[in-house]
Amino acid sequence: MSQPKWLDWAVELQALAQAGLTYGKDKYDLERYRRIRELAAEMMSQGSGLPMEQVEGLFCNETGYQTPKIDTRAAIFQGDKILLVHEAEGAWALPGGWCEVDLSPVENTIKEAREEAGLEIVVDRLITVQMQRKHNQPPLAYGVCKFFFQCTAAGGQFVPNLETTESRYFGPEELPELAQEKNSTEQVQLCFAARRAPDWKPLVD
């Protein structure tokens, strides 16, 4: 999935500026790095239409060497159907979210399934690891590594909560409107393909 070159440039400038602010010593160099970061944020704001305050909150609020965030998604199957949860924002997604700093990707997948779908699950195998900006729209201003795991429900039931209002199983031909920034149609269909392949080998970007 292609993305505008200005986004690539803004992301790279931001990463270079953040590294410079972390490791630089000279006060004049540090001032230059701050200005580079400001320019990257201005590019992002102009290109995306987001207010500068929002861009700065998403794009310029970290310190240290910049690395991707981790997002995990649980592909929970019942027969030939996959579980999706209806998010409070209005679209459907595989249960999942940002990986907590003290949890492994598998542990985080279990936690998210419990919180968003009310289910205890067993994580069976890894389906794929993908870079968000290569597969999802809109591309984000920071790097995200997305882990998709095939899972089996082992108990529990859905209870409406602050994040999700409903859960339901869907077949591959009856998918609802998806939260594309979290899981695209192609990614959900990839989960179905893994389910049908006993010897599936994880796909990694």
C-alpha positions in Angstrom: 0.0 0.0 0.0 1.6 3.3 -1.1 1.6 6.4 0.9 2.4 10.1 0.1 6.1 10.9 0.0 5.5 13.9 2.2 4.5 11.5 5.0 7.7 9.5 4.6 9.7 12.7 4.7 7.9 14.0 7.8 8.3 10.7 9.7 12.0 10.5 8.8 12.6 14.1 9.8 10.8 13.5 13.1 12.8 10.4 13.9 16.1 12.1 13.1 15.2 15.1 15.2 14.2 12.9 18.1 17.5 11.0 17.9 19.4 14.2 17.7 17.6 15.6 20.8 18.5 12.4 22.7 22.1 12.1 21.8 23.2 15.6 20.9 25.3 17.7 23.3 25.9 21.0 21.6 23.2 23.5 22.5 23.2 25.0 19.0 22.7 21.5 17.5 19.9 20.8 20.0 18.1 24.0 18.9 18.4 22.9 15.2 16.9 19.5 16.1 14.0 21.2 17.8 13.4 23.2 14.7 13.5 20.1 12.5 11.0 18.5 14.8 8.7 21.6 14.5 9.0 21.5 10.7 8.1 17.8 10.6 5.0 18.5 12.7 4.1 21.4 10.4 4.4 19.2 7.4 2.2 16.5 9.1 -0.4 19.1 10.1 -0.6 20.7 6.6 -0.6 17.4 4.8 -3.2 15.6 7.0 -5.4 18.5 7.9 -5.0 17.8 11.7 -4.6 20.7 14.1 -1.0 21.3 15.2 -1.9 20.6 18.8 -3.1 17.1 17.9 -0.1 16.4 15.7 2.3 17.5 18.4 0.6 15.3 20.9 0.8 12.2 18.6 4.1 13.0 16.8 6.4 14.9 19.2 5.6 13.7 22.7 8.3 11.0 23.0 11.9 11.1 24.0 14.7 8.7 23.4 15.5 6.8 20.2 12.3 6.4 18.2 11.0 2.8 17.7 7.7 1.4 16.5 4.8 0.8 18.9 3.3 -2.7 19.1 -0.4 -3.5 18.4 -1.9 -7.0 18.9 -5.0 -8.5 17.4 -6.9 -11.7 18.3 -8.4 -13.7 15.4 -10.9 -15.8 17.4 -12.8 -18.4 15.4 -16.0 -20.3 15.9 -16.3 -22.8 13.1 -15.8 -20.8 9.9 -16.6 -17.5 11.4 -14.4 -14.9 13.0 -15.2 -12.7 16.1 -15.4 -9.0 15.7 -16.2 -6.4 18.3 -18.2 -3.2 17.6 -16.2 -0.3 18.9 -17.7 2.7 20.6 -16.4 4.8 17.7 -18.8 3.0 15.4 -16.8 0.4 13.3 -15.9 -3.3 13.8 -12.4 -4.7 14.7 -10.6 -7.8 15.9 -10.2 -7.5 19.7 -6.9 -5.8 20.3 -4.9 -2.7 21.1 -1.6 -1.3 22.2 0.8 -3.7 23.9 1.4 -2.9 27.6 5.0 -2.3 28.5 5.0 -5.3 31.0 3.3 -7.8 28.7 4.5 -9.9 25.8 2.5 -9.8 22.6 0.8 -13.1 23.5 -0.1 -11.9 27.0 -1.4 -8.6 25.6 -3.6 -10.5 23.1 -5.1 -12.5 25.9 -5.7 -9.3 28.0 -7.4 -7.4 25.1 -9.7 -10.3 24.3 -10.8 -10.4 27.9 -11.4 -6.7 28.1 -13.0 -6.1 24.7 -14.8 -9.4 24.0 -15.3 -10.8 27.5 -13.5 -14.0 26.5 -10.7 -16.2 27.9 -8.7 -17.4 25.0 -5.9 -19.7 24.0 -3.4 -18.2 21.5 -2.7 -20.9 19.0 -0.2 -19.4 16.6 1.1 -16.3 14.9 -0.6 -15.4 11.6 1.4 -12.3 10.6 3.5 -9.3 11.7 2.9 -6.2 9.6 3.9 -2.6 9.5 0.7 -0.5 9.9 1.6 2.1 7.3 2.1 -0.6 4.6 -1.3 -2.1 5.0 -3.8 0.2 6.8 -5.4 3.6 6.1 -4.8 6.2 7.2 -1.1 5.7 7.7 0.0 7.0 11.1 2.7 9.5 11.9 4.6 6.9 14.0 5.6 3.3 13.3 3.3 0.5 14.4 4.1 -3.2 14.3 0.8 -5.2 14.2 0.8 -8.8 15.5 -2.2 -11.0 14.4 -2.7 -14.2 16.3 -5.1 -17.1 15.6 -6.9 -17.9 18.9 -9.5 -20.2 20.4 -12.2 -19.1 22.9 -12.0 -21.0 26.2 -14.8 -19.5 28.1 -16.5 -16.2 29.1 -19.1 -14.0 27.5 -19.4 -10.5 26.1 -20.3 -7.6 28.4 -20.7 -4.1 27.0 -17.9 -1.8 28.2 -16.3 1.6 27.6 -14.5 0.4 24.5 -16.9 -2.0 22.8 -20.7 -2.2 22.5 -21.3 -5.6 20.8 -19.5 -8.8 19.7 -20.5 -11.1 16.8 -19.1 -13.8 14.6 -18.9 -13.1 10.9 -18.2 -15.3 7.8 -15.6 -14.2 5.2 -18.4 -12.9 2.8 -20.4 -11.0 5.4 -17.9 -8.7 7.0 -19.3 -5.4 8.4 -17.7 -2.0 8.1 -14.2 -2.4 9.6 -12.0 0.1 11.5 -9.5 0.2 8.6 -6.7 1.8 10.6 -6.8 -1.2 13.0 -7.6 -4.1 10.6 -8.2 -3.9 6.9 -10.4 -6.2 5.0 -7.3 -7.8 3.5 -5.9 -8.5 7.0 -9.1 -10.1 8.2 -9.3 -12.2 5.1 -5.6 -13.2 5.7 -6.8 -14.5 9.1 -9.4 -16.7 7.4 -6.7 -18.0 5.0 -4.5 -19.0 8.0 -7.5 -20.7 9.6 -7.9 -22.9 6.5 -4.2 -23.8 6.3 -3.0 -26.4 8.8 0.6 -25.8 7.9 0.4 -22.0 7.8 3.7 -20.2 8.1 3.6 -16.7 9.6 4.0 -13.8 7.1 6.3 -11.1 8.3 7.0 -7.7 6.7 
